[in-house]
Amino acid sequence: MSKLIELTYVSEPVQGTSFLGLMRLLYHSYLRNLRLEITGALIFENNQFGQVIEGPEDVIDALWEKIQKDDRHKNILLIERKTISARNFEKWTMVFQGDKELFKGLPEVSAAIDEVNFPVGHPLLAALRDGGKKLLK
């Protein structure tokens, strides 16, 4: 049995990301992650992505290699990779910070966004609070 790994990174989209583009990303990522038994969260804020993925070590390492080669984003920076004894995220979700106005007419999406609870002091939150400025230089 493979170790359980949590990997955290930030990146920027190569070009502007539309609402529809984000929804497509969420949908395809959700289906893939469900199949691969990956949980975590994807945050989009200030035109920057932050993602936490957790799952079996071999699956996470393969996905990380794929992410680094993905030409849809740039300035990809690994924040942390660590072994965990239990998952911090029970399901995979996407979190939009600062864009809640977009979801006023979509209560199901709003509810899903509000459900995620990051562990206190998670390094992804610190990286995004900083706007990634220190990390992406």
SULSULQUI-V688221 format. One record per residue. N is the residue number from 1. RES is the residue in one letter. BURIAL is # if it has 16 or more other C-alpha atoms within 10 Angstrom, else .. Layout:
# SULSULQUI-V688221
n=N res=RES burial=BURIAL
n=N res=RES burial=BURIAL
This chain:
# SULSULQUI-V688221
n=1 res=M burial=.
n=2 res=S burial=.
n=3 res=K burial=.
n=4 res=L burial=#
n=5 res=I burial=#
n=6 res=E burial=#
n=7 res=L burial=#
n=8 res=T burial=#
n=9 res=Y burial=#
n=10 res=V burial=#
n=11 res=S burial=#
n=12 res=E burial=#
n=13 res=P burial=#
n=14 res=V burial=.
n=15 res=Q burial=.
n=16 res=G burial=.
n=17 res=T burial=.
n=18 res=S burial=.
n=19 res=F burial=.
n=20 res=L burial=.
n=21 res=G burial=.
n=22 res=L burial=.
n=23 res=M burial=.
n=24 res=R burial=.
n=25 res=L burial=.
n=26 res=L burial=#
n=27 res=Y burial=.
n=28 res=H burial=.
n=29 res=S burial=#
n=30 res=Y burial=#
n=31 res=L burial=.
n=32 res=R burial=.
n=33 res=N burial=#
n=34 res=L burial=.
n=35 res=R burial=.
n=36 res=L burial=.
n=37 res=E burial=.
n=38 res=I burial=#
n=39 res=T burial=#
n=40 res=G burial=#
n=41 res=A burial=#
n=42 res=L burial=#
n=43 res=I burial=#
n=44 res=F burial=#
n=45 res=E burial=#
n=46 res=N burial=.
n=47 res=N burial=.
n=48 res=Q burial=#
n=49 res=F burial=#
n=50 res=G burial=#
n=51 res=Q burial=#
n=52 res=V burial=#
n=53 res=I burial=#
n=54 res=E burial=#
n=55 res=G burial=#
n=56 res=P burial=#
n=57 res=E burial=#
n=58 res=D burial=.
n=59 res=V burial=#
n=60 res=I burial=#
n=61 res=D burial=.
n=62 res=A burial=.
n=63 res=L burial=.
n=64 res=W burial=#
n=65 res=E burial=.
n=66 res=K burial=.
n=67 res=I burial=.
n=68 res=Q burial=#
n=69 res=K burial=.
n=70 res=D burial=.
n=71 res=D burial=.
n=72 res=R burial=.
n=73 res=H burial=#
n=74 res=K burial=#
n=75 res=N burial=#
n=76 res=I burial=#
n=77 res=L burial=#
n=78 res=L burial=.
n=79 res=I burial=#
n=80 res=E burial=.
n=81 res=R burial=#
n=82 res=K burial=.
n=83 res=T burial=.
n=84 res=I burial=.
n=85 res=S burial=.
n=86 res=A burial=.
n=87 res=R burial=#
n=88 res=N burial=#
n=89 res=F burial=#
n=90 res=E burial=.
n=91 res=K burial=.
n=92 res=W burial=#
n=93 res=T burial=#
n=94 res=M burial=#
n=95 res=V burial=#
n=96 res=F burial=#
n=97 res=Q burial=.
n=98 res=G burial=.
n=99 res=D burial=.
n=100 res=K burial=.
n=101 res=E burial=.
n=102 res=L burial=.
n=103 res=F burial=.
n=104 res=K burial=.
n=105 res=G burial=.
n=106 res=L burial=.
n=107 res=P burial=.
n=108 res=E burial=.
n=109 res=V burial=#
n=110 res=S burial=#
n=111 res=A burial=.
n=112 res=A burial=.
n=113 res=I burial=#
n=114 res=D burial=.
n=115 res=E burial=.
n=116 res=V burial=#
n=117 res=N burial=.
n=118 res=F burial=.
n=119 res=P burial=.
n=120 res=V burial=.
n=121 res=G burial=.
n=122 res=H burial=.
n=123 res=P burial=#
n=124 res=L burial=#
n=125 res=L burial=#
n=126 res=A burial=.
n=127 res=A burial=#
n=128 res=L burial=#
n=129 res=R burial=.
n=130 res=D burial=.
n=131 res=G burial=.
n=132 res=G burial=#
n=133 res=K burial=.
n=134 res=K burial=.
n=135 res=L burial=#
n=136 res=L burial=.
n=137 res=K burial=.
